[in-house]
């Protein structure tokens, strides 16, 4: 299997921080339409999917902070990718 195919399928977790008073329902629906599983958090939502879904939904590489899509700006303060966990020490 090619390395890029493997990396496209790598699991990603994205934290969606809602604005004060932001409505999680339309944000959850948007995320689900973009192939993410969604779970509630105290500050917002946790969206899980693969690297390809992150690129398709946000138009960015799945790392660091992601741009907030225009249709979510009224409810979303910040979107960031949770760094992947390393099972073994690097180096």
N, C-alpha and C positions, 0 to 999 in steps of 0.2 A: 504494500500500500504506500502511496506517495505521502511524504511528510505533510504537505499542505492539506491533503484530504483528512488526515488525522487531526490537524490543528483546527480545521473547520468544525469538527464534531466535538471539540473539547468543551466540557461543561463550563458554563460561566454563571456567576451570580452577580446581579446588578441591584444595588440599593437605590430606591427611588424615594427621596425625602420630599414630603409634601409641604407646601406653604401652610402657615397657620390658617386654619379654616378650609384648607384644600379638601376636595371631595375625592376619596379614593376610588369610587365606583367607575367613573369614566376612564380613569387612569388604568385601572385593572382591566377593563374591557379593551382598551387600546393595546395593552401589553399582550393580552391573550390573542387578539387578532394578529399579532406579530410573532406568534409561536412561542410565547413564554408561559411558564407555569408561574402563578402568583400566590404569595403568602403575605398576610399582614404582619407588619412590624409596629413597634410603638411610634416611630417617627414617620412611617410611611409603608412602603411595600418592598418585598424581596421578589425579584423576578429571576427565574432560572431558565436557561436555554443554552444553546451552543453559540460558538463564535460567529457562525454564519448568520444566525438570527440577530445578534447584536449589530453586526455590520449592516444588515438589511434594514433594521428598524431605526438605527441612529446615524447611519452613514459615517461611521467612525470605527477605528480599530477598538477591540474590546479590552481597553486598559485605561486606567485613570478615570478622570471625569469625562462624561459624555455630554454632547449638546442636548438641551431640552427641546424636543420637537415643538413647533409653534402651537399645535393643537393642545398641548399639555401645559403650556406656560402659566395658565391661570391657576392651576392646582399644584404644580411641581416646582420646588425650589432648586433641587440638585439631583443629578443622576450620576452615580459612580460605580465602577466595576470593583468588586471585591477581588483582591489579588489571589491567584490560585495558591492553594496550600502545597508546600513541598513535602513530599514524603521522606526524602532523604536530604541530608545537608549538602549544599552545593560546595564545589571546590575540591 
